[in-house]
Amino acid sequence: MKNSNTVSGSSGLSGRVKIPGDKSISHRSVMFGSIAEGVTNVSNFLDSGDCLSTINCFRAMGVKITKAGKKIRIIGAGLCGLRAPKRVLDAGNSGTTTRLMLGILSGQPFTSTITGDASLRSRPMKRVTVPLREMGAKITGRGDGNFAPLTVTGGKLLPIKFRSKVASAQVKSCMLLAGLYAEGETSVSEPRKSRDHTERMLLKFGVKLSVKGNRVSVESGQVLKGATIEVPGDISSAAFILVAASIVPGSKVTLLNVGINPTRTGVLEVLSRMGANIRLSNIRDGKAEPSADITVTYSPLKGVAVRGPVIPRLIDEIPALAAAAAVAKGSTVFSGIGELRVKESDRIKTICSELAKFGVKTKAFPDGMIIYGVAKLKPAAAAESHGDHRIAMMAAVLGQTIRGKTKIKRTACVNTSFPGFFGLLKSLRKK
């Protein structure tokens, strides 16, 4: 597999493109379809490494899943129909797969072990394993259950009223899924509202929820019924194309059918505050997930402060916003983003180290950073992904603004979320 890419400076980006399916929704469609009764059909599924890991984990537990391109068909096993896997479940690089599946595995009457690659094995899991143990699951692993491989012995669970210290959709989703197997009502409260794909999709599968502010509750024993899911384009992936078109003079790009779930559109709001020329059209307010076509035209950007309630709504898009901040006039301040320290890389550290290669000054804090924009980036001798797909794409976007070529090392990781990214970026370059 090719593990480096070289990008060249562009005189402008132009075209109409379709962004790959949303990763969060693709993961959940497989998980919920697998524990539902009946058939679930999914279209525009994200055919990426992370999502394929989710499929393989459920196949290992006896779920029949067939795939034809971007369409998948799942014959659900029901809430209690999963079978004990004969091998260790491999989540690859996917934290979503691991944390959400821990909630499901905790309710199963068998023992299973889940692991992943080196990056995943370094990411903290106590934020979910501790409350799952309180519910009655037996979970063992390195660091007293903080790091994979994790072995789970599930069974009947007790309900919990869990107050999460972080606004995390993965934590919330894990606990709600475990709550389906508990005896009574399980509730999850967050300091701020995180993305709500799980809530929307559970409703789509026929599960009744109670949502009051930042608190979500679910009653156990409910039956999920097979559903038809159309996955919109992933706004986290779209963010890199949006930023590239915003910062390369002469650009105008339209991204088709991108998800605009209100808990995910913080990136659009911040880019607009920075001065980006963004227009939404053909808005589809679907019952499950709204989407729209997004047109972005080049416009000079300015630095802004990014903090407060918007952070959970754009946490995955900060590497893309960092690329915008690198060429914006003035400084951009990110606060309350400590969650980035425990992603595929320490993203505060890796964003700052990679921007330095392009001549951009930064200042890092435990839970934030300042990026001082420059009028002209310098060519990077060799950018490095650090095994993090979003850092690789950030470097590729910056490379579009520089005369000459930028080589990016270790880019195979991009396939975990955006297969074909480099080819798509190249196709948008004006001839």
VENVENFEN-V220437 format. One record per backbone hydrogen bond with DSSP energy under -0.5 kcal/mol. CO is the residue of the C=O (numbers start at 1). NH is the residue of the N-H. E is the energy in kcal/mol with one decimal. If there is no record, write none. Layout:
BEGIN
co=<CO CO>
nh=<NH NH>
e=<E E>
END
This chain:
BEGIN
co=<3 5 7 12 13 15 17 17 20 22 23 24 25 26 27 28 29 30 31 33 34 36 37 38 40 41 42 43 45 46 48 49 50 51 52 53 54 55 56 58 58 59 61 63 64 66 68 70 71 72 73 74 74 75 78 89 89 91 92 93 94 95 96 97 98 99 100 100 101 102 104 105 106 108 110 112 113 114 114 115 117 119 120 125 125 126 128 129 130 131 132 132 133 135 137 138 140 141 141 142 142 146 147 149 150 150 151 152 152 153 157 160 160 162 162 166 168 169 170 171 172 173 174 175 176 177 178 178 179 180 181 182 184 186 187 188 189 196 197 198 199 200 201 202 203 205 208 210 210 212 214 215 216 217 218 219 222 224 227 227 229 229 230 232 233 233 234 235 237 237 238 239 240 241 242 243 244 246 247 248 251 252 253 254 254 255 256 257 258 261 261 264 265 265 266 267 268 269 270 271 272 274 276 277 279 281 283 284 284 290 291 292 293 293 294 295 296 297 301 304 305 306 307 308 310 311 311 313 313 314 314 315 317 318 319 320 321 322 323 324 324 325 326 329 330 332 332 333 333 334 337 338 339 340 340 345 345 346 347 348 349 350 351 352 353 354 354 355 355 356 358 361 363 365 367 367 368 369 370 370 371 371 372 383 385 387 388 389 390 391 392 393 394 395 396 397 398 399 400 404 406 407 407 408 409 411 412 413 414 414 415 416 418 420 421 422 423 424 425 426 428>
nh=<410 408 406 430 252 254 19 256 234 26 27 28 29 30 31 32 33 34 35 36 77 78 226 76 74 229 72 231 47 48 52 53 54 55 56 57 58 59 60 61 63 62 83 65 75 73 71 45 68 42 66 40 76 64 81 91 115 94 117 95 98 99 100 101 102 103 103 104 105 106 107 108 155 110 154 152 89 149 150 91 121 122 123 128 129 130 132 133 134 135 136 137 136 158 139 153 151 144 145 146 147 125 142 142 114 152 140 112 154 138 183 162 187 164 189 168 172 173 174 175 176 177 178 179 180 180 181 182 182 221 157 184 220 218 162 216 164 200 201 202 203 204 205 207 206 225 219 212 217 215 190 212 188 210 186 222 224 37 41 229 43 231 232 22 235 259 238 239 240 241 242 243 244 245 246 247 248 299 249 251 298 15 296 17 256 294 19 233 292 264 265 267 268 269 270 271 272 273 274 276 275 302 278 297 295 293 285 286 291 260 284 258 281 295 255 279 253 277 329 333 307 335 310 311 313 314 315 266 267 317 318 318 321 322 323 324 325 326 327 327 328 328 374 303 373 334 371 306 335 369 340 341 342 343 347 343 347 350 351 352 353 354 355 356 357 357 358 358 360 359 378 372 370 368 336 337 365 334 363 372 332 373 361 409 388 389 392 393 394 395 396 397 398 399 400 400 401 402 10 9 7 383 409 5 385 414 415 416 417 418 49 50 421 424 425 426 427 428 428 429 14>
e=<-2.0 -3.5 -3.1 -2.4 -2.7 -2.5 -0.5 -3.0 -2.5 -2.2 -2.6 -1.9 -2.3 -1.5 -2.2 -3.0 -1.7 -1.9 -1.3 -0.6 -2.8 -1.8 -2.8 -2.6 -2.8 -2.9 -2.2 -2.3 -0.7 -1.9 -2.4 -1.6 -1.3 -1.9 -2.5 -2.1 -1.8 -2.4 -1.9 -0.7 -2.2 -1.9 -2.5 -0.7 -2.6 -2.6 -1.8 -3.0 -3.1 -2.6 -2.5 -2.4 -0.9 -0.8 -1.3 -0.7 -2.6 -2.3 -3.1 -0.8 -1.7 -2.8 -2.2 -2.0 -1.9 -0.9 -0.5 -1.3 -3.6 -1.7 -1.4 -1.5 -1.5 -1.0 -1.8 -3.5 -3.0 -0.5 -2.5 -3.2 -2.5 -1.1 -1.6 -2.0 -2.6 -2.1 -1.9 -2.1 -1.7 -1.3 -0.5 -2.1 -1.2 -3.1 -0.7 -2.9 -2.8 -0.6 -1.6 -1.8 -2.1 -2.1 -0.9 -0.7 -2.6 -0.5 -2.2 -2.4 -0.6 -2.3 -1.5 -0.8 -2.4 -0.7 -2.8 -1.3 -2.4 -2.6 -2.3 -2.1 -2.2 -2.5 -2.2 -2.1 -0.9 -0.7 -1.8 -0.5 -0.6 -2.0 -1.0 -1.2 -1.6 -2.5 -2.8 -2.5 -2.8 -2.3 -2.5 -2.8 -1.9 -1.7 -1.8 -2.9 -1.7 -2.6 -0.6 -0.5 -2.6 -1.7 -1.5 -2.9 -2.7 -2.2 -2.6 -0.6 -0.5 -2.8 -1.6 -0.5 -2.5 -0.6 -0.5 -2.6 -0.6 -2.9 -2.7 -1.7 -1.1 -0.8 -2.7 -2.4 -2.1 -2.4 -1.4 -1.8 -1.4 -1.7 -0.7 -1.1 -2.2 -1.3 -2.8 -2.6 -0.5 -2.8 -0.7 -3.1 -2.0 -2.9 -0.6 -0.6 -0.6 -1.7 -2.6 -2.3 -2.0 -2.0 -1.8 -2.7 -1.1 -2.1 -1.0 -2.1 -3.0 -2.8 -0.6 -1.6 -2.4 -2.3 -3.4 -3.1 -2.4 -0.5 -3.3 -2.6 -2.4 -0.9 -2.4 -1.8 -0.6 -2.5 -0.7 -2.0 -1.1 -2.0 -0.7 -1.1 -0.6 -1.3 -0.5 -0.7 -2.4 -2.6 -1.3 -1.5 -2.7 -1.7 -0.6 -1.0 -0.6 -0.6 -2.6 -3.0 -2.3 -0.5 -2.6 -3.7 -0.5 -2.0 -2.3 -2.1 -1.6 -1.1 -2.5 -1.0 -1.6 -2.8 -2.4 -1.8 -2.4 -2.3 -2.5 -1.7 -0.7 -0.6 -0.6 -1.2 -2.2 -1.6 -2.3 -2.6 -2.5 -1.0 -0.8 -2.8 -3.2 -3.0 -2.0 -0.5 -2.6 -0.8 -0.6 -2.7 -1.4 -0.6 -2.0 -1.9 -1.9 -2.1 -1.9 -2.1 -2.2 -2.1 -0.7 -1.1 -1.7 -1.0 -3.1 -1.9 -2.7 -2.4 -0.5 -2.2 -1.7 -2.0 -1.7 -2.0 -1.6 -3.0 -1.8 -0.7 -1.7 -2.5 -2.7 -2.0 -2.0 -1.1 -0.6 -1.1 -3.1>
END
